[in-house]
């Protein structure tokens, strides 16, 4: 979906995603000391806002102006005088180049694009990780199509954690975890399991 498509999706009255952070983002970052973060494909800003509430200075990047406007409104409501902790950048990740080795935590959550664009975005994300910092990549796993629930139904935009690890090879990051992870999803047919690709890497 292009930026206009996401603008239409975010234009509704309700949040497209939950108000709280992604569960894997929360798991990784809950005990980290506040620092600088970069949230790529930030959407409505749920991960960026959660980090900012915990004292982080966050740059949230997305190509949907409508999604970012919602993030701006939520930041004003939830952060008040600290709304400036979230810096919003409207940009397409096919063209965006983040500051090199400047972020203590870089998040790429559910960027579901073709292989070429994904590799470019993940390598740029890896280059943005500061010494001692972390890169967290989460996406709908390729195996989710046949054995999970939800997510895109186009295999061309699905990937595995090993794909993500290959994408960032040679960027100076050490892969700490690269694995599929399951999460429970409530559906009309009852609870089902979704399968995510999970990658966590650190710059030494």
Buried (B, 14 or more C-beta within 10 A) or exposed (E): EEBEEBBEBBEEEEEBBEEEBBBBBEBBBEEBEBBBBBBBBBBBBBBBBBBBBBEBBBBBBBBBBBBBBBBBEBBEEBBEEEBEBBBBBBBEBEEBEBEEBBBBBBBBBBBBBEEEBBBBBBBBBBBBBBEEBBBBBBBBBBBBBEEBBEBBEEEEBBBBBBBBBBBBEEBEBEBEEBEBBBBEEEEEEEEBEBBBBBBBBBBE
